[in-house]
């Protein structure tokens, strides 16, 4: 799992938003490859909060204790 996570750094992944972690002060979710209760989470920050159930594109910047950490790719206003 560590090798897989390390290979994700620098990639942009589609993440299903699950909620907000008030201790980490960021949102979290899962990719298509993450199973609940088994795999790690994707923790991410962005300019705004997203609702659970939304999909966002997150650029992975780091790995910590089996979890991925990144930043949302913000969409340009129309």
C-alpha positions as a Markdown table, in Angstrom:
| # | Residue | x | y | z |
|---|---|---|---|---|
| 1 | Unk | 0.0 | 0.0 | 0.0 |
| 2 | Unk | 2.9 | 2.4 | 0.8 |
| 3 | Unk | 4.3 | 1.9 | -2.7 |
| 4 | Unk | 0.9 | 2.5 | -4.3 |
| 5 | Unk | 0.3 | 5.6 | -2.3 |
| 6 | Unk | 3.8 | 7.0 | -3.1 |
| 7 | Unk | 3.1 | 6.4 | -6.8 |
| 8 | Unk | 0.0 | 8.6 | -6.6 |
| 9 | Unk | 1.9 | 11.8 | -5.6 |
| 10 | Unk | 1.7 | 14.3 | -8.4 |
| 11 | Unk | -1.4 | 12.7 | -9.9 |
| 12 | Unk | -4.9 | 14.2 | -10.0 |
| 13 | Unk | -7.5 | 11.8 | -8.8 |
| 14 | Unk | -11.3 | 11.9 | -8.7 |
| 15 | Unk | -12.5 | 11.9 | -5.1 |
| 16 | Unk | -15.9 | 11.2 | -3.7 |
| 17 | Unk | -16.4 | 13.7 | -0.8 |
| 18 | Unk | -17.4 | 12.1 | 2.4 |
| 19 | Unk | -17.1 | 14.9 | 5.0 |
| 20 | Unk | -15.1 | 17.4 | 6.9 |
| 21 | Unk | -12.5 | 16.5 | 9.6 |
| 22 | Unk | -12.7 | 19.3 | 12.2 |
| 23 | Unk | -9.4 | 18.2 | 13.8 |
| 24 | Unk | -7.4 | 18.1 | 10.6 |
| 25 | Unk | -9.4 | 21.2 | 9.4 |
| 26 | Unk | -9.8 | 19.7 | 5.9 |
| 27 | Unk | -12.3 | 17.6 | 3.9 |
| 28 | Unk | -11.9 | 13.9 | 3.2 |
| 29 | Unk | -13.1 | 11.3 | 0.8 |
| 30 | Unk | -12.2 | 8.2 | -1.2 |
| 31 | Unk | -11.1 | 7.4 | -4.8 |
| 32 | Unk | -12.5 | 4.5 | -6.8 |
| 33 | Unk | -9.6 | 2.3 | -5.5 |
| 34 | Unk | -10.3 | 3.0 | -1.7 |
| 35 | Unk | -12.5 | 0.5 | 0.2 |
| 36 | Unk | -14.2 | 1.7 | 3.4 |
| 37 | Unk | -12.7 | 0.2 | 6.6 |
| 38 | Unk | -9.7 | -1.2 | 4.6 |
| 39 | Unk | -7.9 | 1.5 | 2.7 |
| 40 | Unk | -6.8 | 5.0 | 3.7 |
| 41 | Unk | -8.6 | 8.3 | 3.0 |
| 42 | Unk | -7.8 | 11.2 | 0.8 |
| 43 | Unk | -7.6 | 14.4 | 2.9 |
| 44 | Unk | -7.8 | 17.6 | 0.9 |
| 45 | Unk | -8.1 | 21.4 | 1.1 |
| 46 | Unk | -9.7 | 23.8 | -1.3 |
| 47 | Unk | -11.1 | 27.3 | -1.6 |
| 48 | Unk | -14.5 | 26.1 | -0.5 |
| 49 | Unk | -16.3 | 23.2 | 1.2 |
| 50 | Unk | -18.0 | 20.5 | -0.9 |
| 51 | Unk | -21.0 | 18.5 | 0.0 |
| 52 | Unk | -20.8 | 14.8 | 0.8 |
| 53 | Unk | -21.6 | 12.9 | -2.4 |
| 54 | Unk | -19.9 | 15.4 | -4.7 |
| 55 | Unk | -16.9 | 14.4 | -6.9 |
| 56 | Unk | -13.9 | 16.7 | -6.9 |
| 57 | Unk | -10.5 | 16.4 | -8.6 |
| 58 | Unk | -7.7 | 16.4 | -6.1 |
| 59 | Unk | -4.0 | 16.7 | -6.9 |
| 60 | Unk | -2.1 | 14.5 | -4.5 |
| 61 | Unk | 0.9 | 16.2 | -2.9 |
| 62 | Unk | 1.9 | 14.0 | 0.0 |
| 63 | Unk | 1.3 | 10.7 | 1.8 |
| 64 | Unk | 0.9 | 10.2 | 5.6 |
| 65 | Unk | 0.2 | 7.0 | 7.5 |
| 66 | Unk | -1.5 | 5.3 | 4.6 |
| 67 | Unk | -3.6 | 8.4 | 3.7 |
| 68 | Unk | -3.2 | 10.7 | 0.7 |
| 69 | Unk | -3.1 | 14.5 | 1.1 |
| 70 | Unk | -3.8 | 17.0 | -1.6 |
| 71 | Unk | -5.5 | 20.1 | -2.9 |
| 72 | Unk | -8.7 | 20.4 | -5.0 |
| 73 | Unk | -8.2 | 21.6 | -8.5 |
| 74 | Unk | -10.6 | 24.5 | -8.5 |
| 75 | Unk | -12.8 | 25.1 | -11.5 |
| 76 | Unk | -12.5 | 28.4 | -13.3 |
| 77 | Unk | -15.6 | 30.6 | -13.0 |
| 78 | Unk | -17.7 | 30.7 | -16.2 |
